[in-house]
Amino acid sequence: MTKLTMDGLLTLEAYAKTRDKIRAEVMAHKKNRNVMLGEHVTLIFEDEMTIRYQVQEMLRAEKIFEEAGIQDELDAYNPLIPDGSNWKATMMIEYEDIDERRRMLGRLLGIEYRVWVQVDGFDRVFAIADEDLERATEEKTSAVHFLRFQLTADMSRALRQGTRLSMGIDHPAYRFILDPVSTAVRESLLHDLQE
């Protein structure tokens, strides 16, 4: 899959002129890449378009225009783009009440390793979590994790042939199964896999 380069980014000025249009396109694209797993966990499946938007927004917010700074952002975000044999997702754990969030992040320790996807007829694929850095402590998990789901070529072929896809979480304090994943999400995720 394509990784972002400096040549593929807009300058701060060019981005400012087209930001509203780009934002609308990305938000529409993300509708079919967000998966709610119960009331409190959302997976946002990343791809080149979503990460390009994140990088452009970071450059804009931080007013980064020097090559070294731009390259630092690319180095940080490029690993979040799927490489053709996997899906990569940002996992958000959300509780509105601050006290409940604090309590639940303590109870949900290790949840990032218990998130799974399953192609019908194959074993569950559990997430490889936070390859960039450790986000949990011994007392609590983080509210944000970065996950990778590594699929086999046989799984990819089966999905292309219309096989059902499900997702879920198997953690003692949080269990949820989404079966099946919506057709729109499934079709969007197929674009992340090489033929």
Secondary structure by P-SEA (a helix, b strand, c coil): cccccccccccaaaaaacaaaaaaaaaaaaccccccccccbbbbbbcaaaaaaaaaaaaaaaccccaaaaaaaaaacccccccccbbbbbbbbbbccaaaaaaaaaaacccccccccccccccbbbbbcccccccccccccccbbbbbbbbcaaaaaaaaaccbbbbbbbcccbbbbcccccaaaaaaaaaaccc
